[in-house]
Amino acid sequence: MDALEITTVAGCGIKCSYCPQDSFLFKYNSNIKKLSLENFSHVLTKLPTSTRIHFTGFSEPFFHRDCFKMVALCRDRGHYMRISTTLYKASQDNINTILNREYDNIILHLPVNDNAMNLVIDDNYIHNVEKCLQSLENSDAIVFFGKEPHPLIQPLLSKTRAKISFLTPDYFRWNSRAGNVDSFKKIDNTSNMAIKCSTNKIKQHVLLPNGDVYLCCMDWSLEHKLGNLIESSYEEVVNSETYKHIVNSLTNNKSNTLCWRCEHAAPY
């Protein structure tokens, strides 16, 4: 496991049109909707400190008001940390985590001028965005899923050193999240005899609030559970029969595993 993505809460109220939240919530049948600080700390003790921690997963990480405490735990253990956030409804403590740069790298996912992101762009949100933009470095990134920033965001961009990128509507039509967004074109890689993960996501797993670990950030329908890091050891999860099956499936185009339907697959 090179990296572990942290889903701090089950269910993201933003529900971007290109994000398959419904697929995730339909399959996630646990009553544990929020990752407890105790369980997160327990999971960390099992991970090698070389494991990168990415606060993203299947939801907005700052919907967990105490996410900043999880960041502090990672910092104390020496993990490399990345945060991906919209800043929406972030607590002041979570905002301060950004302002104090208690992480290694951050990606801000900010709104464009459409309804794809269901968030309220009020004075408080704009104020937080402006403060955070000023604290970013050139190693950080700002991503817009569209062609132009929201008009209230545009004037603020001159105050940041972060890299800015735009994912055009063509991206949405291309990336169905491995077939999990029904309205997008599905992909079929079975014309290849063997494939590989072009972004190495096969070694970047996702932790859910109940401790379950799934293959990667494309596994929105929760097809490939590797284990549970609250109940099992790190070795049991990364060496699970499920993971071995996934790796072996990359050379079997008759396999029905997620990778053969994924946009990140490439011919081997």
N, C-alpha and C positions, 0 to 999 in steps of 0.2 A: 504494500500500500504506500504509494508516494504521497497521497493527500487524502484528507477526509473532509467532506463537505458537511456542514452542520445545519440541519433543519431545526431551528429553535422552537417553532410552533407548527402545528398541523393546520393548514388552511391559511391562505393569503387573501385578505379582503380586497386587495387591489384588483385581482383577477384580470390581468392584461389579456387582451383578446388572443394573443399569440402564446399564452401560457396555459397548459392543460391541467388547471387546478381541479376540474371536475373529475378527470381520470384518476388523479392522485387521491382525492377525498373518497371516491367510490371504493377504492381498493384498500385504503387505510382504515381498518376496522377496530383499531385500538381506542380505548377510552382515554388514553394518555395523550392529551393534545398539546402539552407544553413540556419541554425538556427541563427537568429540575436541575438546579445548580449542583445538588448532591450527586445526581447520576452523571452529569457532565464531568464533574471532578473525578468520579470513579472511572469513567471511560478514559480520561486523560492519563491516569496512572498506568493504563495498559498499553498505551501507544509509545513507540519509539519517539524520542524528541526530534528525530529527523522527519517525522510525518508532518507535512504542511497542513495547517488548519484553515479552511475557507468557510467563512460564515456566509452561507448562501443557501444551498440545497433547494428545497421545494417551496420556500416561502421567503417573505421579507424578514431578515434576521432581527431587525429592530422592533418587530411586533412583540417580541419578548422584551419587556421593559428592563429586565436585568441582564440583557446581553452583555453589557459592559463588564459585568462581573466575570462572565465566561472569558472575555477577552483578557482580563487581568490574570486569570488562572493560566491561560496559555502563555502569556508574557512571562509569568513567574517560572514556568517550566522550560522556557526557551524555544517554543515552537515558532516557526515562521507563520505569520498570519496574514490573510487577505480578507477584506470585508467587501461584499457586494450589496449595495443598498440603494433604495429610492429616497431614503430619509423620511418617508411618509410616516407620520405619527410616532416619530422617534422621541423617546424620553430625553430630558435634558442631560441626564447622565450618559446616555448613548451618544448624544451629540458631542458631549465633552470628550468622549473617547476619540472622536475624530479630530477635534480641535487640539487635543494634547498629543496626537499622533501615537496612540498606543497600539500600533499595528505596523506591518511592513509595507502593505500595499492596499489600495482601495480602488474600487470601481463604483462610480456613481451612475445609476440608471435613472436619467431624468426625462421628464415628459416632453413630447412634441405637441404640436397644435392639432390634436385630434382626440378621439374618445377611447383610444386603445388602452390607456392607463386610467383606471377608474379612481382617481384621487382628486381631492379638493385642493386647488392651488390658491390658498389664502395667504394673508400677510405673514402668518407665523411660518408657513412652509417656505415662502420666499426668503424670509429672514434667515432661517436655518441653512438653506441652500447657499445663500450669499456668504455666510460665515464659513461654512465648510469649504467652499470653493477657494477661499483665500488661504486655507491651510494646506491645500494639496501641493504635491511636488510633481516634477516632470516624470517621475516613475509611476504616477497614478493615472487613472483613466476616467473619462466621462463618456458614456454611451447613450446615444439617442436612437431609438427604434423608429426611424422615420427620416425625412429629408431636412427638416428644419426644427430648431428648438422651439419650445413654447415661447410666445412673445414676451412673457414676463421673465423668462429665464435668459433669453438672448443677451440683454444688456449686462448680465452678470459674468459672462464668460471671459470678458477682457481682464477679469481680476484673478484668473487662475493660471497656473503653469502646467496643469495636467493635460495629457493628450486627449483630444476630442475626436470621436469617430461617430459616423452615422451608418446605421444598418437600414438600407432602403427597403421599400415594400417587396422588392424581389427576394429579399432574404426570407420574409415570412412565407412566401409561396414555395420557397425552396426547403425550408427547415420545418418539418412536421413533428419535430421532437421524436424521431424514430416511430412515426405513425400514430402518435398520441393526440395530435390536433386533427380532428376529423375533417375540418374544412380545407386543409392544406393537402397538396399533392403528396402521395405516399411514394416511397422509394423502394426499389427491389434490387439488391446486390447479387442475386443468385446467378447472374450471368458470369460471375467470377468463380474460379475454382477455390480460391482462398482469399481472405481479407485480413486487414489489420486495422487497428484503431489509430487513425491519423493524428489524433490529439491526445493519445495515451489516457483517455478517460477510463479505460479498463483497469487502471491502477488508481483511479480517483473515485472512491466510494462515497456513499451518502448515508449519514447517520440520521435516523428519525427520532422523534421525541421519546418513543418507548424503548430506544436502544437498538432497534433493528437496523441492520446495515444492508443497503442495496447496491447493486452493481455500479451505477453511475448516475449522473444528472439527467440522462435521457430515459431512465427507467421510471417514468411517471406512473405507469400502470402497475408498478411493483411486481414485476415478473420474476426477478432473480434476487431472492434474499440470500445473503451470504452467511448470516448468523445474527447474533445479538451481543453487542459489546458490553452490556450490563451483566448478562448471564454467563457469557463465554469468554475465553481468553482471546487475545489478539491473534495468536497462532492458529486457533481453531477457526477464526473467521477468514483469515487470508488464505488458509490452506483447505477451505471447505470443499466438499464434493461439488457444490454448485459452481464455485469459481473454477475448479478444474474442468468442469463440463463446458463452461463458457470459453475457456482458452482452447480446449480441444475442438469446439464447434467452429472456430475460425477457419478451419481447413475442411469443413463439411458444409457445402452449400445446400444440403437438404435439411440442415438444422433449422429449427424454428426459434432460435434465440434472437434476442433483441438486436444484436449487432448486424444481422443480415437485413434489417429494415432501417438502419441508422444512417443519417447523412454524414456522419463522421467516419464511416467505413471507407477504406481505400483498397484497391487490388494489392495483394501481397506480392 
